[in-house]
């Protein structure tokens, strides 16, 4: 027995999803390109992407769910407005990618996908198996979404809907239920000769169109990367402290992006989109929890956010951050201490030598000591 694709779409819309597509549970057509990307090391420190069990699941979706037949792919808009551009680019503020201005999208999409699966079970009268994914698991979700007719792949590697832009979250239901109709993929790309996204990337993270070197991507550096940010990339990161929208916001298709109907994705105030750096630099663990629990930012924890704020403060050319950064030279986390030292070196130049020398004399962490020593040698 197969189930109606039309009824599925109607219920998905009832649950608030803005897009829905259906494709068969087959390996992504981009799998070979993905494996070349892994072999080139462009996944950086995201070792889970190269794990043999993850690669096996991407090659065979039945390794995730035995008997898998279908992928239901949904999209939910998150574009928000009301934040002045002057605030986003203010060097005294840290900039947060737009998708993280509201609540954690996992907490919105996951229960709705489970509700859609529960409805499918009731409406079909069938006992079927399923797995729900929201930006997790061994699915090349943007490629599968393309196969489900939900858009094309931009030169910035994002999934772009030709009439909605790219400001939407993706979620999937992998199931052994079969449907009476499946969507067909559209054009592989509609970018034409446009290279705005490639040119806009501050760190040159695109070695060629449709290929992202995560090791140079500001989103990767501020979120996924857990260690010290490469010295040569820090001056290029501007005031981004969580994610980056640079390649997305210049895309011509973004003019079609509808405002999110979900109030939970709207920022409560300007500080949710562009918090004052002095406030971020002063965050302790309790302050971080109180401010960001329930937000996507919670996932990186306090040390990485303050690390990122140190870089932004160092890029601000504003000496008013020196007292806060000097305090962070004695932070409990070596990651923060090292980046605070870099920011002070950037703001004070040769005058930072006494501060850095004092830090080096009492630094117990070998990696941070090596970084501070290198900063001193640069003076």
Number of C-alpha atoms within 10 A of each C-alpha: 8 11 17 14 17 12 12 21 19 12 15 23 14 11 14 15 22 18 20 23 24 26 23 21 21 17 17 22 13 12 15 11 12 20 15 11 17 16 11 11 16 18 19 17 17 17 10 12 17 17 10 10 14 17 17 14 17 22 17 18 22 19 14 19 17 13 15 23 18 21 31 28 27 26 22 21 24 26 21 22 11 9 17 11 9 8 18 21 15 14 22 22 25 31 28 23 17 24 24 20 25 23 20 20 21 19 13 15 24 17 12 18 24 16 15 19 23 12 15 20 15 11 13 15 10 13 11 15 16 19 17 21 20 21 16 12 15 19 22 17 21 23 23 26 29 27 27 23 21 26 26 25 21 25 25 23 18 19 24 28 23 18 13 20 23 27 26 23 20 23 26 27 22 25 23 21 21 19 20 10 14 18 17 14 18 14 12 13 16 17 19 8 6 13 16 18 21 23 15 17 21 18 17 17 20 20 11 12 14 14 17 21 18 21 22 22 20 29 21 20 27 24 20 18 18 16 12 17 20 11 13 8 18 21 18 17 22 20 28 26 31 27 21 25 19 19 19 23 18 16 22 14 19 19 12 14 20 17 15 18 15 15 12 16 23 24 21 12 12 15 19 21 25 29 20 19 25 19 15 22 23 15 17 14 11 9 14 19 15 11 14 18 15 16 19 19 24 15 15 15 15 23 21 25 22 26 29 29 33 33 31 26 31 29 20 23 15 13 12 13 20 18 11 19 26 19 13 23 23 16 16 10 16 22 20 28 29 29 28 32 29 26 29 29 22 19 21 16 15 13 12 21 20 11 15 23 15 11 21 21 10 10 19 11 14 11 14 22 20 14 19 25 16 12 22 21 9 11 11
